[in-house]
C-alpha cells in the first residue's frame, strides 16, 4: 500500500542524460535531414514533364501621366522571364527592375503608355515561353500621390466615418440607463445583431479581397489566421479583466471602473475598433486606386451606418448600477473610432491584398469573441434559453438597422 502511494516525480534527466539533450538531438537530426533533402534530394527525383508553370500576381498598379507602373510577384513554382508587354493589344516599351522573376520575388514594370482618363486598359505580359499573363484595369485614373495633404485627407475621412459617428451613437446612454430587464435584453439582442452583421459583412469583403490576392502568402488562410489571433487575444484580455475584478473585490488591488458592464463595453469597443480598422483600410485603398469618390453623401452614409456602433458600446450600461465617467466614455469612443483613421492611412499608402485580408480577419475574430461575451446577457432567466421572442426581435432589429443604414453608403 505504501509503495502504491508513492508517486515518482519527473526528474530533469532520463537514464542519466540531461533533458535538454533529449530535445536538442532530434532538432539536430531534423535539421540535417532537411539540409540533405535540399542539397541532394532533388537530384534523385525525375524532372517534371511538361512546360514550366509560370504565374504572376499583380500586387499594385500606379497610374501617372503617360505611364502605368505595375508591381508583380511570381507566385508559381518556376522562374518567369518577362519578354514583352501589350496594353490594349498594342506593344509598349517598358522598363523592368528585373526581367527574370524568381519564386516569390517581385518586379516593378514601368509601361510607357498614353492612357486616356476613365478608359479601361487590358495589360498582357508575354513571357519568354509565349505564355500571356493578363491584368485588367477597369478605369484608368491617376493615382493620388502620397504626401501630407493626401494623408491628411485620409485622417479626416477616418475621423468623419469612424470617431464622430461612434461618439454620436454613445449619446443614447441616458436613454438606455436604468431600463427594465425585458428592454435590456432586447437592446443587448440588438447589439448582438449589429455585431453579427458586421462580422458577416467583413467575412464577405475579406473573402473577396483574399480571392483577388496573388496567394503568395495565403489568401483565405490569412483571413482565418487574423480571426483566430484576434479571438484568442480578446479572450486573454477578458480573462485578465475578470481576474483583476476578482482581485479588486477581494481587496487585493483597487481597480476603478472595471465592473461587468465596463468590461463588456470595453470588449465591444475593441471589437468594433478592429472592425473599423479593416473598414478604414478598404476606404483608403479604394480611394487610392480611384474606385471611391469622396463627397458629402459618402460621409453621411458612413456616419449613419457607424452611429449604431456607438449605441452598441454603451448598451452594456443599460441596467444601471454602473455609471461610467465622461473620460471613460471618451476613451471607449476613441478605441472604437480611431482605428478607422489608422486603417484609411494604411490602405491609401500600402494597398496590399494580403494585409487587407489579414486585418479584416482580425476584425471578424474580435467581433465573434465579443458576441460570445454578450450572449449570456440575452438569456431568458425563466427558460434558460438564449433565443426567445425578445432576444430574437432585438437581433433581427440590429441586423435590419445596419443593413438599411448600409444602403446609404455609396462606395
Protein Blocks (a to p, Z undefined) as FASTA:
>chain_A
ZZmmpccdddfbeehiafklmmmmmmmmmmmmmmmmmmmmmmmpccdedjdddddddfbd
cddehiacdddddfbfbdcddfbdceehiacddddfbfbdcehiacdddddddddehiac
ddddddfkopacddddfbacddddddfklmmmmmmmmmmmmmmmmmmmmmmmmmmgopaf
klmmmmmmmmmmmmmmmmmmmmmmmmmmmmmpnolnopklmmmmmmmmmmmmmmmmmmmm
mmmmmmmmnomaccehiafklmmmmmmmmmmmmmmmmmmmmmmmmmmnopaccdfklmmm
mmmmmmmmmmmmmmmmmngoiacdfklmmmmmmmmmmmmmmmmmmmmmnopaklmmmmmm
mmmmmmmmmmmmmmmmmpcfklopabdfklmmmmmmmmmmmmmmmmmpcZZ
